[in-house]
Amino acid sequence: MIAALMLLASATGLQDLDDLDRKIAAFTGAQIGEPGGPVQTVDKRLRLKDCASEPELSWRDENEQTLVVRCPQAGGWRLYVPVRANDAPGSAGVAPTAVHRGDAVSIAISGQGFSISRPGEAMEDGAVGDWIKVRPATTGRQRADIMRARITKPGVVTLATN
């Protein structure tokens, strides 16, 4: 069955995402959801072009909280895979980075009876509870002003209301 799925993925010209999950788990040395392993599977909605060469895996930084999986061929793709914090002794008290500079975030603001959100980009790294600079996404050439928002969870920041 697995061989048939791999054959189907290569026949359609799409990357086998289950194979990527196996390679990610092997690289981290832990299974999906386990401490030190990927937080979740690769999003099965992705339609990545089949990589003619072996995908490359590396840590994004020395904290080993995000894995970079990339297809090294011209026009290849790149994925950032969050890794579950390792519950090792001595790691307590260090808040993991929830948002990295350049990450897409949802910028939210809410008040009495309303809630609004829009896409944006993180301009700084931060953990949940940290205040960081963000820039709302815009169309065209015009760039939006940078603002400060608090990280409420990975990928979500909230503007202060007065």
C-alpha positions in Angstrom: 0.0 0.0 0.0 2.8 2.5 1.0 4.7 1.6 -2.2 1.5 2.3 -4.2 1.1 5.7 -2.6 4.7 6.6 -3.2 4.3 5.5 -6.9 1.2 7.6 -7.1 2.9 10.7 -5.6 5.8 10.4 -8.0 3.5 9.8 -11.0 1.5 13.0 -10.2 4.7 15.0 -9.8 4.0 15.7 -6.1 6.3 15.2 -3.1 5.3 12.3 -0.9 4.4 14.1 2.4 4.3 10.9 4.4 7.9 10.2 3.4 8.8 13.7 4.5 7.2 13.0 7.9 9.3 9.8 8.2 12.5 11.7 7.3 11.7 14.5 9.8 11.2 12.0 12.6 14.4 10.2 11.7 16.3 13.5 11.7 15.0 14.6 15.1 15.2 11.2 16.6 11.6 11.4 18.0 8.2 10.7 16.6 5.5 13.3 15.8 4.2 14.8 19.0 7.0 13.5 21.3 9.4 15.8 23.1 12.2 16.6 20.6 10.1 15.6 17.6 7.9 17.5 15.2 4.8 19.1 16.7 2.6 17.7 14.0 2.6 16.1 10.5 3.4 18.0 7.4 0.2 19.7 6.3 -1.4 17.2 3.8 -3.0 20.0 1.9 0.4 21.1 0.6 1.1 20.3 -3.1 4.9 20.3 -3.3 6.6 19.6 -6.5 8.4 16.3 -6.4 12.0 16.9 -5.5 14.4 15.2 -8.0 17.1 15.0 -5.3 17.0 14.0 -1.7 15.4 16.8 0.5 17.9 18.4 2.9 17.1 18.7 6.6 18.8 21.1 9.0 18.1 23.1 12.2 17.0 26.7 11.6 19.2 27.8 14.6 21.1 26.5 17.5 18.0 26.3 19.7 16.8 23.3 17.6 13.1 24.5 17.9 12.5 24.7 14.1 13.6 22.3 11.4 14.2 23.5 7.8 13.3 20.9 5.1 14.2 22.1 1.6 14.4 20.8 -1.9 17.9 21.8 -3.1 17.1 21.8 -6.8 16.4 25.0 -8.8 12.9 26.3 -8.1 12.7 23.9 -5.1 10.5 24.5 -2.0 11.3 25.1 1.7 9.3 24.1 4.8 9.7 25.2 8.4 8.7 22.5 10.8 8.2 23.4 14.5 9.7 20.9 17.0 8.2 20.1 20.4 10.3 21.4 23.3 12.4 18.7 24.8 11.5 18.1 28.4 15.1 17.8 29.4 16.4 18.8 32.8 17.6 22.4 32.8 15.3 23.5 30.1 12.6 24.6 32.5 12.0 28.4 32.8 13.1 29.1 29.2 10.1 30.1 27.1 10.3 28.6 23.6 10.2 31.0 20.6 6.6 31.0 19.4 7.2 33.4 16.5 10.3 34.0 14.4 11.2 37.1 12.4 9.7 36.7 8.9 6.9 34.4 10.0 3.4 35.0 8.8 1.2 35.9 11.7 -2.5 36.8 12.3 -2.8 40.3 13.8 -5.9 40.5 16.0 -7.6 43.2 17.9 -10.8 42.8 19.8 -13.1 45.0 22.0 -16.5 44.9 23.4 -18.6 43.0 20.9 -16.1 42.8 18.0 -13.0 41.0 16.9 -10.9 41.7 13.8 -7.8 40.0 12.4 -5.7 40.4 9.3 -2.5 38.7 8.0 0.9 40.2 8.8 4.6 39.5 9.2 6.6 39.3 12.4 9.6 41.6 12.4 11.2 40.0 15.5 11.4 36.7 17.3 9.4 36.2 20.5 7.8 33.8 23.0 4.2 33.7 24.0 3.5 36.9 26.1 6.4 38.9 24.5 5.7 42.2 22.7 7.2 42.3 19.1 7.1 44.5 16.1 4.8 43.3 13.3 3.8 44.7 9.9 0.3 44.1 8.4 0.3 42.6 4.9 -0.6 44.9 2.1 -1.2 44.7 -1.6 0.7 46.6 -4.2 3.8 48.7 -3.5 2.7 50.5 -0.4 4.0 49.2 2.9 2.1 49.4 6.1 3.5 50.9 9.2 5.2 48.7 11.8 3.3 48.3 15.0 3.8 46.4 18.3 1.7 43.4 19.3 1.8 40.8 22.0 2.2 37.1 21.0 -0.8 35.2 22.3 0.0 31.8 20.7 2.3 30.6 17.9 1.3 32.5 14.7 -1.1 34.9 16.5 -0.4 38.4 17.9 -2.8 40.8 19.5 -2.8 44.6 19.4 -3.4 46.5 22.6 -6.7 48.2 23.1 -7.0 51.3 25.2 
